[in-house]
Amino acid sequence: MLRDDVRPGGVIRPATAADLPAIARLCAAHAAFERADPVPADLATRLEPVLFSADPRAWCLVVDHGGELIGYATYSREFSTWQASDHVHLDCLFVTEPHRGEGWGHALLNTVRDAAAARGAARIQWQTPDWNTDAIRFYHRAGAQARPKVRFSLPVAQQEA
């Protein structure tokens, strides 16, 4: 699952627990870029059991460029009732600004595709903000098809009015 064919000095590899502080920083930069709420201060601690337990709920790949993490992708397995099959949900794919356009995003997406195939998934699904036209063009160039939907979020804890 490792890809080192993008640029000299860099490799895509599975994340390790030692990467968690850098992953949390990448997540914070990603959330800021997407104009989302800030990530929790203890994100690295929260991610550890999710990514590194005996039966992880999600997986993370990182772009390691000479010891500096410059990008990441996280994904998990989900089930499609309509297809009666598993698919991979790509939750995040992010490359830091100075390294965009160098091929790392494409390599991350291809590595997630390899992982999805190895896990028996038929497809990868994800979303991106509708204002992120650079990402939309990138995904179209990669061969992805847009499927318009509206995303909803509902807190589990009921709030009193």
N, C-alpha and C positions, 0 to 999 in steps of 0.2 A: 504494500500500500504506500510505500515511500516513493516520492517523485522528486528527482533532483535535476530534471532536464529543462528547467525554466531559465535560470540564470546561474552563473558561477557564484559560489559562496552561499547558496541557499538550498534548503530542502523542505519539503512538506513531510511532516511526521506526526504520529499520534502524540497528543499532549501527554505530559506526565504531571504528577502532583506538584512537582517542583515548579512547573510553569504557571500554577494558579495565580500568583500575584500579577504576572504579566498578562494573563488572560483577562483578569478582572479589569486591568487598565485598558486593554483593547475593547472590552465590553462597554466600559464607560465612554470611550471615544466613539464607539459605534452608536450608542444610545444618544449621545450629543449630536452626532451627525444626522440621525434620523429624527431629531427634535422630540425625543421621547423623555419620559421621566428619568431622573438619574438612577443609576443602579444602586442597590443597597451597599452600604459601607463594608459589610461582611460578605460580599459576594463570593470571594475566593473560598471562604469557609463553607458557604452553602453549596457551592459547586462540587466540592470534593467528594461527598458520598454519591452524588448523582453521576459523576463521570468515572469514579475510580473504585466503586464497590465491586464485589464479586460478580454481581449481575447489574451492570450499569444501565440506567434509564436513558442515557444519551452518550454520545461520543463527541470528541473534539479533536480536530486536526489543527496544527499550527504551521505557519510559515516561519521557519527558523533561518534567519539571514545572518550568518556569522555570529550566532549567539544572541541576536536580538530578535524577538518575536515581532513580526511586522504584519501579521494577518492571522485569521482563524476562521474555522467553519465548525458549527455544531449541528448535529443531526440526531434523529431518533427514529425508531420504527413505529409506524402507525398502521391501522387496519382500515381498509375501505370496504364498507358494507356493500356498496354498489358493484364493486369488482370482486368481492369475496377474496381479497388478496392483500398482502402487506405492501406498503410503500414506505419510502423514507421521507420524513419531513425535514427539510433543511431549515433549521431555525435561524441561523445566522451565517452570513458569509461577509467578511469585512477585511479589507486591506488598507493599511494606513496611507494617507494622502501622498507622501513622497514616493510610494512604490506602486501606485495605481498606473496601469498601462504597461507594466512590465511582464504581464502574463501570469502573475500569481493568482488572480481571481479565477482565471480559466483553469489553471492547474488544480486549485482547490476544488472547483466544481467537478472536474474529471476524477479527482481522488475520491470525492463523495460518491460519484457515480460508480466507481470501482467497488467501494465499500457496500453500496446498495446492492449491486449484483452479487457480491459475495454473501450477502445476507438473504438472498432470494427475493429481493423486492423487485416489483415490476416497473416502478417509476419513482421519481423524486418529485415532491411538491414543495412549493414555498411561496412566499409573498414578498412584495417590496412596496414601499410607499408610492402612490401614483405620481408624486411630484419628482421622484428620483429617475429622471429620464435617462441618465447615464447608465444606471443599473438595468433599466428596461431594455435599452439598446444592447447592452452586454448579454443579457439573457436571450434575447432574440438571436443574436449572432451565434450563441452557443447551441441554437436549435430548439430552445424552449418555446412553448406556446402559452400565451397569456389566457387565463380563464377568469373573466371579470366576476368578482363577488364583492360583497361588502363584509368587512370583518367586524365582528362584535366582541365585546368583552363584558362579562357580568361577574361582579364580586360574589364569592361564595357566601360570605357572611352577610346576612340581611342587615341593612341599615334602616334605622327608624327615621321617619320624617320629622 
